[in-house]
């Protein structure tokens, strides 16, 4: 099974947003990144798309959901500020599925750091907005790939 971890696309400046941060939408750049992610991952067989409930995460996956004919599911385990053990329990439950998860920088970084602690990832861990980590043969990956944010346009 394949697990993909995606950090949400660009949502502009957090400090400039005056509303509830969970409702902060993607910026124009982020919408372009979301479309580019859909193109990048269009040929991957996916059974589920699961996102943080934050609007910017769900919006990141909407173009990909349309390509795959899937619905974006939300799970609080992917919300910003979630403890690593909560995320780990979600990952264990998903071990028999081809799934793409979208979350936030803090959740992605903690997850990648924990996976690195368990074994060498083979690449330097980073997680810019719109980036993807691909784990083949999840939950005991035989190959781990880092994909930088795709070029928009």
Chimera marker file (.cmm) of the C-alpha trace (Angstrom):
<marker_set name="trace">
<marker id="1" x="0.000" y="0.000" z="0.000" r="1" g="1" b="0" radius="0.5"/>
<marker id="2" x="1.086" y="3.567" z="-0.612" r="1" g="1" b="0" radius="0.5"/>
<marker id="3" x="0.825" y="6.434" z="1.853" r="1" g="1" b="0" radius="0.5"/>
<marker id="4" x="1.255" y="10.013" z="0.670" r="1" g="1" b="0" radius="0.5"/>
<marker id="5" x="1.634" y="12.913" z="3.108" r="1" g="1" b="0" radius="0.5"/>
<marker id="6" x="0.973" y="16.355" z="1.625" r="1" g="1" b="0" radius="0.5"/>
<marker id="7" x="1.440" y="19.686" z="3.311" r="1" g="1" b="0" radius="0.5"/>
<marker id="8" x="-1.387" y="22.036" z="2.365" r="1" g="1" b="0" radius="0.5"/>
<marker id="9" x="-0.805" y="24.560" z="-0.407" r="1" g="1" b="0" radius="0.5"/>
<marker id="10" x="-0.115" y="28.237" z="0.206" r="1" g="1" b="0" radius="0.5"/>
<marker id="11" x="-2.793" y="30.035" z="2.213" r="1" g="1" b="0" radius="0.5"/>
<marker id="12" x="-1.217" y="33.467" z="2.401" r="1" g="1" b="0" radius="0.5"/>
<marker id="13" x="-0.088" y="35.295" z="5.504" r="1" g="1" b="0" radius="0.5"/>
<marker id="14" x="-1.600" y="33.918" z="8.712" r="1" g="1" b="0" radius="0.5"/>
<marker id="15" x="-1.110" y="37.282" z="10.450" r="1" g="1" b="0" radius="0.5"/>
<marker id="16" x="-3.086" y="39.088" z="7.740" r="1" g="1" b="0" radius="0.5"/>
<marker id="17" x="-6.118" y="36.790" z="8.141" r="1" g="1" b="0" radius="0.5"/>
<marker id="18" x="-8.644" y="38.225" z="10.614" r="1" g="1" b="0" radius="0.5"/>
<marker id="19" x="-11.103" y="35.344" z="10.810" r="1" g="1" b="0" radius="0.5"/>
<marker id="20" x="-10.978" y="31.883" z="12.345" r="1" g="1" b="0" radius="0.5"/>
<marker id="21" x="-7.699" y="30.381" z="11.127" r="1" g="1" b="0" radius="0.5"/>
<marker id="22" x="-9.376" y="27.042" z="10.354" r="1" g="1" b="0" radius="0.5"/>
<marker id="23" x="-11.383" y="28.930" z="7.699" r="1" g="1" b="0" radius="0.5"/>
<marker id="24" x="-8.370" y="30.573" z="6.033" r="1" g="1" b="0" radius="0.5"/>
<marker id="25" x="-8.576" y="29.774" z="2.302" r="1" g="1" b="0" radius="0.5"/>
<marker id="26" x="-5.839" y="29.104" z="-0.201" r="1" g="1" b="0" radius="0.5"/>
<marker id="27" x="-4.215" y="32.088" z="-1.846" r="1" g="1" b="0" radius="0.5"/>
<marker id="28" x="-4.143" y="32.398" z="-5.641" r="1" g="1" b="0" radius="0.5"/>
<marker id="29" x="-0.714" y="30.746" z="-5.503" r="1" g="1" b="0" radius="0.5"/>
<marker id="30" x="-2.161" y="27.987" z="-3.313" r="1" g="1" b="0" radius="0.5"/>
<marker id="31" x="-5.015" y="27.339" z="-5.739" r="1" g="1" b="0" radius="0.5"/>
<marker id="32" x="-2.441" y="26.985" z="-8.526" r="1" g="1" b="0" radius="0.5"/>
<marker id="33" x="-0.417" y="24.622" z="-6.315" r="1" g="1" b="0" radius="0.5"/>
<marker id="34" x="-3.543" y="22.530" z="-5.614" r="1" g="1" b="0" radius="0.5"/>
<marker id="35" x="-4.200" y="22.179" z="-9.349" r="1" g="1" b="0" radius="0.5"/>
<marker id="36" x="-0.540" y="21.251" z="-9.901" r="1" g="1" b="0" radius="0.5"/>
<marker id="37" x="-0.752" y="18.625" z="-7.121" r="1" g="1" b="0" radius="0.5"/>
<marker id="38" x="-3.791" y="17.136" z="-8.861" r="1" g="1" b="0" radius="0.5"/>
<marker id="39" x="-1.789" y="16.836" z="-12.077" r="1" g="1" b="0" radius="0.5"/>
<marker id="40" x="1.214" y="15.403" z="-10.226" r="1" g="1" b="0" radius="0.5"/>
<marker id="41" x="-0.802" y="12.697" z="-8.456" r="1" g="1" b="0" radius="0.5"/>
<marker id="42" x="-3.423" y="11.948" z="-11.124" r="1" g="1" b="0" radius="0.5"/>
<marker id="43" x="-1.899" y="8.593" z="-12.102" r="1" g="1" b="0" radius="0.5"/>
<marker id="44" x="-1.482" y="7.257" z="-8.568" r="1" g="1" b="0" radius="0.5"/>
<marker id="45" x="-4.131" y="4.735" z="-7.526" r="1" g="1" b="0" radius="0.5"/>
<marker id="46" x="-5.779" y="6.190" z="-4.444" r="1" g="1" b="0" radius="0.5"/>
<marker id="47" x="-8.628" y="4.763" z="-2.389" r="1" g="1" b="0" radius="0.5"/>
<marker id="48" x="-9.056" y="7.682" z="-0.005" r="1" g="1" b="0" radius="0.5"/>
<marker id="49" x="-8.175" y="11.328" z="0.458" r="1" g="1" b="0" radius="0.5"/>
<marker id="50" x="-8.136" y="12.402" z="4.103" r="1" g="1" b="0" radius="0.5"/>
<marker id="51" x="-7.550" y="15.963" z="5.248" r="1" g="1" b="0" radius="0.5"/>
<marker id="52" x="-7.282" y="18.119" z="8.292" r="1" g="1" b="0" radius="0.5"/>
<marker id="53" x="-10.645" y="19.853" z="8.755" r="1" g="1" b="0" radius="0.5"/>
<marker id="54" x="-8.966" y="23.212" z="8.027" r="1" g="1" b="0" radius="0.5"/>
<marker id="55" x="-10.305" y="24.804" z="4.861" r="1" g="1" b="0" radius="0.5"/>
<marker id="56" x="-6.820" y="25.268" z="3.349" r="1" g="1" b="0" radius="0.5"/>
<marker id="57" x="-6.166" y="21.523" z="3.623" r="1" g="1" b="0" radius="0.5"/>
<marker id="58" x="-9.520" y="20.467" z="2.200" r="1" g="1" b="0" radius="0.5"/>
<marker id="59" x="-9.161" y="23.008" z="-0.620" r="1" g="1" b="0" radius="0.5"/>
<marker id="60" x="-5.695" y="21.610" z="-1.412" r="1" g="1" b="0" radius="0.5"/>
<marker id="61" x="-7.244" y="18.197" z="-2.103" r="1" g="1" b="0" radius="0.5"/>
<marker id="62" x="-10.424" y="19.228" z="-3.952" r="1" g="1" b="0" radius="0.5"/>
<marker id="63" x="-8.833" y="19.268" z="-7.457" r="1" g="1" b="0" radius="0.5"/>
<marker id="64" x="-7.282" y="15.839" z="-6.821" r="1" g="1" b="0" radius="0.5"/>
<marker id="65" x="-10.613" y="14.524" z="-5.529" r="1" g="1" b="0" radius="0.5"/>
<marker id="66" x="-12.257" y="15.630" z="-8.772" r="1" g="1" b="0" radius="0.5"/>
<marker id="67" x="-9.587" y="13.833" z="-10.833" r="1" g="1" b="0" radius="0.5"/>
<marker id="68" x="-10.009" y="10.585" z="-8.882" r="1" g="1" b="0" radius="0.5"/>
<marker id="69" x="-13.772" y="10.752" z="-8.373" r="1" g="1" b="0" radius="0.5"/>
<marker id="70" x="-13.283" y="10.727" z="-4.594" r="1" g="1" b="0" radius="0.5"/>
<marker id="71" x="-14.621" y="12.779" z="-1.720" r="1" g="1" b="0" radius="0.5"/>
<marker id="72" x="-12.250" y="14.572" z="0.635" r="1" g="1" b="0" radius="0.5"/>
<marker id="73" x="-12.760" y="13.086" z="4.097" r="1" g="1" b="0" radius="0.5"/>
<marker id="74" x="-11.709" y="15.044" z="7.170" r="1" g="1" b="0" radius="0.5"/>
<marker id="75" x="-10.118" y="13.703" z="10.339" r="1" g="1" b="0" radius="0.5"/>
<marker id="76" x="-9.259" y="15.721" z="13.445" r="1" g="1" b="0" radius="0.5"/>
<marker id="77" x="-6.101" y="13.607" z="13.826" r="1" g="1" b="0" radius="0.5"/>
<marker id="78" x="-4.632" y="15.708" z="10.998" r="1" g="1" b="0" radius="0.5"/>
<marker id="79" x="-5.556" y="19.087" z="12.543" r="1" g="1" b="0" radius="0.5"/>
<marker id="80" x="-2.895" y="21.606" z="13.372" r="1" g="1" b="0" radius="0.5"/>
<marker id="81" x="-1.427" y="21.009" z="16.832" r="1" g="1" b="0" radius="0.5"/>
<marker id="82" x="-2.313" y="17.306" z="16.971" r="1" g="1" b="0" radius="0.5"/>
<marker id="83" x="-0.008" y="15.196" z="19.129" r="1" g="1" b="0" radius="0.5"/>
<marker id="84" x="2.250" y="12.768" z="17.235" r="1" g="1" b="0" radius="0.5"/>
<marker id="85" x="0.756" y="9.705" z="18.955" r="1" g="1" b="0" radius="0.5"/>
<marker id="86" x="-2.713" y="10.634" z="17.643" r="1" g="1" b="0" radius="0.5"/>
<marker id="87" x="-1.357" y="10.911" z="14.106" r="1" g="1" b="0" radius="0.5"/>
<marker id="88" x="0.486" y="7.611" z="14.539" r="1" g="1" b="0" radius="0.5"/>
<marker id="89" x="-2.755" y="5.835" z="15.509" r="1" g="1" b="0" radius="0.5"/>
<marker id="90" x="-4.406" y="7.165" z="12.345" r="1" g="1" b="0" radius="0.5"/>
<marker id="91" x="-1.471" y="5.994" z="10.215" r="1" g="1" b="0" radius="0.5"/>
<marker id="92" x="-1.677" y="2.512" z="11.724" r="1" g="1" b="0" radius="0.5"/>
<marker id="93" x="-5.410" y="2.303" z="10.944" r="1" g="1" b="0" radius="0.5"/>
<marker id="94" x="-4.706" y="3.164" z="7.305" r="1" g="1" b="0" radius="0.5"/>
<marker id="95" x="-2.012" y="0.534" z="6.772" r="1" g="1" b="0" radius="0.5"/>
<marker id="96" x="-3.999" y="-1.555" z="4.266" r="1" g="1" b="0" radius="0.5"/>
<marker id="97" x="-5.059" y="1.273" z="1.956" r="1" g="1" b="0" radius="0.5"/>
<marker id="98" x="-3.650" y="3.529" z="-0.756" r="1" g="1" b="0" radius="0.5"/>
<marker id="99" x="-4.295" y="6.890" z="0.833" r="1" g="1" b="0" radius="0.5"/>
<marker id="100" x="-3.236" y="10.517" z="0.588" r="1" g="1" b="0" radius="0.5"/>
<marker id="101" x="-3.311" y="12.668" z="3.716" r="1" g="1" b="0" radius="0.5"/>
<marker id="102" x="-3.162" y="16.458" z="3.826" r="1" g="1" b="0" radius="0.5"/>
<marker id="103" x="-2.105" y="18.276" z="6.960" r="1" g="1" b="0" radius="0.5"/>
<marker id="104" x="-0.097" y="21.159" z="8.412" r="1" g="1" b="0" radius="0.5"/>
<marker id="105" x="3.600" y="21.858" z="8.794" r="1" g="1" b="0" radius="0.5"/>
<marker id="106" x="3.727" y="20.940" z="12.480" r="1" g="1" b="0" radius="0.5"/>
<marker id="107" x="1.951" y="17.612" z="11.946" r="1" g="1" b="0" radius="0.5"/>
<marker id="108" x="3.984" y="16.729" z="8.841" r="1" g="1" b="0" radius="0.5"/>
<marker id="109" x="7.283" y="17.643" z="10.517" r="1" g="1" b="0" radius="0.5"/>
<marker id="110" x="6.523" y="15.642" z="13.672" r="1" g="1" b="0" radius="0.5"/>
<marker id="111" x="5.439" y="12.651" z="11.576" r="1" g="1" b="0" radius="0.5"/>
<marker id="112" x="8.511" y="12.767" z="9.337" r="1" g="1" b="0" radius="0.5"/>
<marker id="113" x="10.816" y="13.198" z="12.344" r="1" g="1" b="0" radius="0.5"/>
<marker id="114" x="9.215" y="10.194" z="14.059" r="1" g="1" b="0" radius="0.5"/>
<marker id="115" x="9.541" y="8.047" z="10.939" r="1" g="1" b="0" radius="0.5"/>
<marker id="116" x="13.148" y="9.158" z="10.610" r="1" g="1" b="0" radius="0.5"/>
<marker id="117" x="13.793" y="8.184" z="14.241" r="1" g="1" b="0" radius="0.5"/>
<marker id="118" x="12.559" y="4.683" z="13.390" r="1" g="1" b="0" radius="0.5"/>
<marker id="119" x="14.874" y="4.382" z="10.393" r="1" g="1" b="0" radius="0.5"/>
<marker id="120" x="16.808" y="6.305" z="7.769" r="1" g="1" b="0" radius="0.5"/>
<marker id="121" x="14.596" y="8.100" z="5.260" r="1" g="1" b="0" radius="0.5"/>
<marker id="122" x="17.472" y="8.427" z="2.829" r="1" g="1" b="0" radius="0.5"/>
<marker id="123" x="16.740" y="12.113" z="2.184" r="1" g="1" b="0" radius="0.5"/>
<marker id="124" x="16.862" y="15.280" z="4.224" r="1" g="1" b="0" radius="0.5"/>
<marker id="125" x="13.479" y="15.915" z="5.841" r="1" g="1" b="0" radius="0.5"/>
<marker id="126" x="11.693" y="19.058" z="4.698" r="1" g="1" b="0" radius="0.5"/>
<marker id="127" x="8.056" y="19.967" z="4.239" r="1" g="1" b="0" radius="0.5"/>
<marker id="128" x="7.391" y="23.213" z="2.353" r="1" g="1" b="0" radius="0.5"/>
<marker id="129" x="3.798" y="24.033" z="1.435" r="1" g="1" b="0" radius="0.5"/>
<marker id="130" x="2.543" y="21.794" z="-1.371" r="1" g="1" b="0" radius="0.5"/>
<marker id="131" x="5.251" y="19.151" z="-0.885" r="1" g="1" b="0" radius="0.5"/>
<marker id="132" x="4.588" y="15.402" z="-0.773" r="1" g="1" b="0" radius="0.5"/>
<marker id="133" x="6.195" y="12.453" z="0.987" r="1" g="1" b="0" radius="0.5"/>
<marker id="134" x="5.495" y="9.074" z="-0.646" r="1" g="1" b="0" radius="0.5"/>
<marker id="135" x="5.865" y="5.864" z="1.379" r="1" g="1" b="0" radius="0.5"/>
<marker id="136" x="5.640" y="2.696" z="-0.730" r="1" g="1" b="0" radius="0.5"/>
<marker id="137" x="4.769" y="-0.606" z="0.976" r="1" g="1" b="0" radius="0.5"/>
<marker id="138" x="3.306" y="1.195" z="3.962" r="1" g="1" b="0" radius="0.5"/>
<marker id="139" x="3.554" y="0.583" z="6.953" r="1" g="1" b="0" radius="0.5"/>
<marker id="140" x="7.050" y="-0.905" z="6.423" r="1" g="1" b="0" radius="0.5"/>
<marker id="141" x="8.182" y="1.247" z="3.506" r="1" g="1" b="0" radius="0.5"/>
<marker id="142" x="10.758" y="-0.162" z="1.142" r="1" g="1" b="0" radius="0.5"/>
<marker id="143" x="10.991" y="3.172" z="-0.648" r="1" g="1" b="0" radius="0.5"/>
<marker id="144" x="10.447" y="6.713" z="0.555" r="1" g="1" b="0" radius="0.5"/>
<marker id="145" x="10.379" y="9.634" z="-1.860" r="1" g="1" b="0" radius="0.5"/>
<marker id="146" x="10.217" y="13.358" z="-1.247" r="1" g="1" b="0" radius="0.5"/>
<marker id="147" x="8.496" y="15.404" z="-3.956" r="1" g="1" b="0" radius="0.5"/>
<marker id="148" x="8.978" y="19.174" z="-3.787" r="1" g="1" b="0" radius="0.5"/>
<marker id="149" x="5.983" y="21.420" z="-4.421" r="1" g="1" b="0" radius="0.5"/>
<marker id="150" x="5.043" y="21.103" z="-8.087" r="1" g="1" b="0" radius="0.5"/>
<marker id="151" x="5.402" y="24.030" z="-10.425" r="1" g="1" b="0" radius="0.5"/>
<marker id="152" x="2.075" y="25.832" z="-10.726" r="1" g="1" b="0" radius="0.5"/>
<marker id="153" x="0.647" y="26.657" z="-14.116" r="1" g="1" b="0" radius="0.5"/>
<link id1="1" id2="2" r="1" g="1" b="0" radius="0.2"/>
<link id1="2" id2="3" r="1" g="1" b="0" radius="0.2"/>
<link id1="3" id2="4" r="1" g="1" b="0" radius="0.2"/>
<link id1="4" id2="5" r="1" g="1" b="0" radius="0.2"/>
<link id1="5" id2="6" r="1" g="1" b="0" radius="0.2"/>
<link id1="6" id2="7" r="1" g="1" b="0" radius="0.2"/>
<link id1="7" id2="8" r="1" g="1" b="0" radius="0.2"/>
<link id1="8" id2="9" r="1" g="1" b="0" radius="0.2"/>
<link id1="9" id2="10" r="1" g="1" b="0" radius="0.2"/>
<link id1="10" id2="11" r="1" g="1" b="0" radius="0.2"/>
<link id1="11" id2="12" r="1" g="1" b="0" radius="0.2"/>
<link id1="12" id2="13" r="1" g="1" b="0" radius="0.2"/>
<link id1="13" id2="14" r="1" g="1" b="0" radius="0.2"/>
<link id1="14" id2="15" r="1" g="1" b="0" radius="0.2"/>
<link id1="15" id2="16" r="1" g="1" b="0" radius="0.2"/>
<link id1="16" id2="17" r="1" g="1" b="0" radius="0.2"/>
<link id1="17" id2="18" r="1" g="1" b="0" radius="0.2"/>
<link id1="18" id2="19" r="1" g="1" b="0" radius="0.2"/>
<link id1="19" id2="20" r="1" g="1" b="0" radius="0.2"/>
<link id1="20" id2="21" r="1" g="1" b="0" radius="0.2"/>
<link id1="21" id2="22" r="1" g="1" b="0" radius="0.2"/>
<link id1="22" id2="23" r="1" g="1" b="0" radius="0.2"/>
<link id1="23" id2="24" r="1" g="1" b="0" radius="0.2"/>
<link id1="24" id2="25" r="1" g="1" b="0" radius="0.2"/>
<link id1="25" id2="26" r="1" g="1" b="0" radius="0.2"/>
<link id1="26" id2="27" r="1" g="1" b="0" radius="0.2"/>
<link id1="27" id2="28" r="1" g="1" b="0" radius="0.2"/>
<link id1="28" id2="29" r="1" g="1" b="0" radius="0.2"/>
<link id1="29" id2="30" r="1" g="1" b="0" radius="0.2"/>
<link id1="30" id2="31" r="1" g="1" b="0" radius="0.2"/>
<link id1="31" id2="32" r="1" g="1" b="0" radius="0.2"/>
<link id1="32" id2="33" r="1" g="1" b="0" radius="0.2"/>
<link id1="33" id2="34" r="1" g="1" b="0" radius="0.2"/>
<link id1="34" id2="35" r="1" g="1" b="0" radius="0.2"/>
<link id1="35" id2="36" r="1" g="1" b="0" radius="0.2"/>
<link id1="36" id2="37" r="1" g="1" b="0" radius="0.2"/>
<link id1="37" id2="38" r="1" g="1" b="0" radius="0.2"/>
<link id1="38" id2="39" r="1" g="1" b="0" radius="0.2"/>
<link id1="39" id2="40" r="1" g="1" b="0" radius="0.2"/>
<link id1="40" id2="41" r="1" g="1" b="0" radius="0.2"/>
<link id1="41" id2="42" r="1" g="1" b="0" radius="0.2"/>
<link id1="42" id2="43" r="1" g="1" b="0" radius="0.2"/>
<link id1="43" id2="44" r="1" g="1" b="0" radius="0.2"/>
<link id1="44" id2="45" r="1" g="1" b="0" radius="0.2"/>
<link id1="45" id2="46" r="1" g="1" b="0" radius="0.2"/>
<link id1="46" id2="47" r="1" g="1" b="0" radius="0.2"/>
<link id1="47" id2="48" r="1" g="1" b="0" radius="0.2"/>
<link id1="48" id2="49" r="1" g="1" b="0" radius="0.2"/>
<link id1="49" id2="50" r="1" g="1" b="0" radius="0.2"/>
<link id1="50" id2="51" r="1" g="1" b="0" radius="0.2"/>
<link id1="51" id2="52" r="1" g="1" b="0" radius="0.2"/>
<link id1="52" id2="53" r="1" g="1" b="0" radius="0.2"/>
<link id1="53" id2="54" r="1" g="1" b="0" radius="0.2"/>
<link id1="54" id2="55" r="1" g="1" b="0" radius="0.2"/>
<link id1="55" id2="56" r="1" g="1" b="0" radius="0.2"/>
<link id1="56" id2="57" r="1" g="1" b="0" radius="0.2"/>
<link id1="57" id2="58" r="1" g="1" b="0" radius="0.2"/>
<link id1="58" id2="59" r="1" g="1" b="0" radius="0.2"/>
<link id1="59" id2="60" r="1" g="1" b="0" radius="0.2"/>
<link id1="60" id2="61" r="1" g="1" b="0" radius="0.2"/>
<link id1="61" id2="62" r="1" g="1" b="0" radius="0.2"/>
<link id1="62" id2="63" r="1" g="1" b="0" radius="0.2"/>
<link id1="63" id2="64" r="1" g="1" b="0" radius="0.2"/>
<link id1="64" id2="65" r="1" g="1" b="0" radius="0.2"/>
<link id1="65" id2="66" r="1" g="1" b="0" radius="0.2"/>
<link id1="66" id2="67" r="1" g="1" b="0" radius="0.2"/>
<link id1="67" id2="68" r="1" g="1" b="0" radius="0.2"/>
<link id1="68" id2="69" r="1" g="1" b="0" radius="0.2"/>
<link id1="69" id2="70" r="1" g="1" b="0" radius="0.2"/>
<link id1="70" id2="71" r="1" g="1" b="0" radius="0.2"/>
<link id1="71" id2="72" r="1" g="1" b="0" radius="0.2"/>
<link id1="72" id2="73" r="1" g="1" b="0" radius="0.2"/>
<link id1="73" id2="74" r="1" g="1" b="0" radius="0.2"/>
<link id1="74" id2="75" r="1" g="1" b="0" radius="0.2"/>
<link id1="75" id2="76" r="1" g="1" b="0" radius="0.2"/>
<link id1="76" id2="77" r="1" g="1" b="0" radius="0.2"/>
<link id1="77" id2="78" r="1" g="1" b="0" radius="0.2"/>
<link id1="78" id2="79" r="1" g="1" b="0" radius="0.2"/>
<link id1="79" id2="80" r="1" g="1" b="0" radius="0.2"/>
<link id1="80" id2="81" r="1" g="1" b="0" radius="0.2"/>
<link id1="81" id2="82" r="1" g="1" b="0" radius="0.2"/>
<link id1="82" id2="83" r="1" g="1" b="0" radius="0.2"/>
<link id1="83" id2="84" r="1" g="1" b="0" radius="0.2"/>
<link id1="84" id2="85" r="1" g="1" b="0" radius="0.2"/>
<link id1="85" id2="86" r="1" g="1" b="0" radius="0.2"/>
<link id1="86" id2="87" r="1" g="1" b="0" radius="0.2"/>
<link id1="87" id2="88" r="1" g="1" b="0" radius="0.2"/>
<link id1="88" id2="89" r="1" g="1" b="0" radius="0.2"/>
<link id1="89" id2="90" r="1" g="1" b="0" radius="0.2"/>
<link id1="90" id2="91" r="1" g="1" b="0" radius="0.2"/>
<link id1="91" id2="92" r="1" g="1" b="0" radius="0.2"/>
<link id1="92" id2="93" r="1" g="1" b="0" radius="0.2"/>
<link id1="93" id2="94" r="1" g="1" b="0" radius="0.2"/>
<link id1="94" id2="95" r="1" g="1" b="0" radius="0.2"/>
<link id1="95" id2="96" r="1" g="1" b="0" radius="0.2"/>
<link id1="96" id2="97" r="1" g="1" b="0" radius="0.2"/>
<link id1="97" id2="98" r="1" g="1" b="0" radius="0.2"/>
<link id1="98" id2="99" r="1" g="1" b="0" radius="0.2"/>
<link id1="99" id2="100" r="1" g="1" b="0" radius="0.2"/>
<link id1="100" id2="101" r="1" g="1" b="0" radius="0.2"/>
<link id1="101" id2="102" r="1" g="1" b="0" radius="0.2"/>
<link id1="102" id2="103" r="1" g="1" b="0" radius="0.2"/>
<link id1="103" id2="104" r="1" g="1" b="0" radius="0.2"/>
<link id1="104" id2="105" r="1" g="1" b="0" radius="0.2"/>
<link id1="105" id2="106" r="1" g="1" b="0" radius="0.2"/>
<link id1="106" id2="107" r="1" g="1" b="0" radius="0.2"/>
<link id1="107" id2="108" r="1" g="1" b="0" radius="0.2"/>
<link id1="108" id2="109" r="1" g="1" b="0" radius="0.2"/>
<link id1="109" id2="110" r="1" g="1" b="0" radius="0.2"/>
<link id1="110" id2="111" r="1" g="1" b="0" radius="0.2"/>
<link id1="111" id2="112" r="1" g="1" b="0" radius="0.2"/>
<link id1="112" id2="113" r="1" g="1" b="0" radius="0.2"/>
<link id1="113" id2="114" r="1" g="1" b="0" radius="0.2"/>
<link id1="114" id2="115" r="1" g="1" b="0" radius="0.2"/>
<link id1="115" id2="116" r="1" g="1" b="0" radius="0.2"/>
<link id1="116" id2="117" r="1" g="1" b="0" radius="0.2"/>
<link id1="117" id2="118" r="1" g="1" b="0" radius="0.2"/>
<link id1="118" id2="119" r="1" g="1" b="0" radius="0.2"/>
<link id1="119" id2="120" r="1" g="1" b="0" radius="0.2"/>
<link id1="120" id2="121" r="1" g="1" b="0" radius="0.2"/>
<link id1="121" id2="122" r="1" g="1" b="0" radius="0.2"/>
<link id1="122" id2="123" r="1" g="1" b="0" radius="0.2"/>
<link id1="123" id2="124" r="1" g="1" b="0" radius="0.2"/>
<link id1="124" id2="125" r="1" g="1" b="0" radius="0.2"/>
<link id1="125" id2="126" r="1" g="1" b="0" radius="0.2"/>
<link id1="126" id2="127" r="1" g="1" b="0" radius="0.2"/>
<link id1="127" id2="128" r="1" g="1" b="0" radius="0.2"/>
<link id1="128" id2="129" r="1" g="1" b="0" radius="0.2"/>
<link id1="129" id2="130" r="1" g="1" b="0" radius="0.2"/>
<link id1="130" id2="131" r="1" g="1" b="0" radius="0.2"/>
<link id1="131" id2="132" r="1" g="1" b="0" radius="0.2"/>
<link id1="132" id2="133" r="1" g="1" b="0" radius="0.2"/>
<link id1="133" id2="134" r="1" g="1" b="0" radius="0.2"/>
<link id1="134" id2="135" r="1" g="1" b="0" radius="0.2"/>
<link id1="135" id2="136" r="1" g="1" b="0" radius="0.2"/>
<link id1="136" id2="137" r="1" g="1" b="0" radius="0.2"/>
<link id1="137" id2="138" r="1" g="1" b="0" radius="0.2"/>
<link id1="138" id2="139" r="1" g="1" b="0" radius="0.2"/>
<link id1="139" id2="140" r="1" g="1" b="0" radius="0.2"/>
<link id1="140" id2="141" r="1" g="1" b="0" radius="0.2"/>
<link id1="141" id2="142" r="1" g="1" b="0" radius="0.2"/>
<link id1="142" id2="143" r="1" g="1" b="0" radius="0.2"/>
<link id1="143" id2="144" r="1" g="1" b="0" radius="0.2"/>
<link id1="144" id2="145" r="1" g="1" b="0" radius="0.2"/>
<link id1="145" id2="146" r="1" g="1" b="0" radius="0.2"/>
<link id1="146" id2="147" r="1" g="1" b="0" radius="0.2"/>
<link id1="147" id2="148" r="1" g="1" b="0" radius="0.2"/>
<link id1="148" id2="149" r="1" g="1" b="0" radius="0.2"/>
<link id1="149" id2="150" r="1" g="1" b="0" radius="0.2"/>
<link id1="150" id2="151" r="1" g="1" b="0" radius="0.2"/>
<link id1="151" id2="152" r="1" g="1" b="0" radius="0.2"/>
<link id1="152" id2="153" r="1" g="1" b="0" radius="0.2"/>
</marker_set>
